Amino acid sequence: MKARSLVMPALLLGFFFVLAASCAKYVPTEVGVAPGAPAPEAKALWSYITKDSPYTEWRMWPDKKALYMGTVPHGALLTTYVNGGARKAVIQSAGVMPNGAIIVKENYRPDKEMVAVTVMYKVAGYNPEANNWFWAKYSPKGDIMVAGCAPMCIACHSGRKQFDYIMTK
Ligand code: HEC
């Protein structure tokens, strides 16, 4: 009887360990946020990419134009912007994005209505198990839909682990 009553708590504990291990908690002293760059937090990142350094003033992903064709699940049409570090890595075919790289992708329906903004932001030490990407999905107004080291985003993008979880070719 006694042993049995311990099974549930042990299972629960194990479950929480799995959760904790699959998604690092943001500890400011343990991550390498570059000076002037935002913390790996959804609000700070949105404020950075819309106010401090508006992504719409960045360059688009090299060789991609506005509203190129996308695939499931992101949207029929996509417009993808890269900050300086990310752009350099794409141009040099570096195969890995540098610390501070930010990719912002606008996702559109076929009728060109924007439905979401998805972001990947690389922060040294944030989530070493999955190449330190901070993932976020916002509504066009900036409501937070997904944020963190989101298992759902990672699960699909890890199909391109050898390309630093970057899907765009
Ligand atoms: C089912 C697979 C899948 C899931 C889940 C997914 N993505 Fe993607 N993602 C893609 C594909 C495929 C592309 C390439 C663009 C395209 O063809 O749509 C992409 C491209 C991107 C890009 C542009 C950079 C790159 O990797 O090419 C960003 C940013 C991005 N996704 C963010 C996210 C975020 C944030 C989430 C979770 C909220 C997420 N993705 C979930 C498949 C996925």
Residues whose N, C-alpha, C, O or C-beta is under 5 A from the ligand:
A	BS01	HEC	G70 T71 V72 P73 H74 I103 K105 T118 V119 M120 W135 A136 K137 V146 M152 C153 C156 Y165 I166 M167 T168
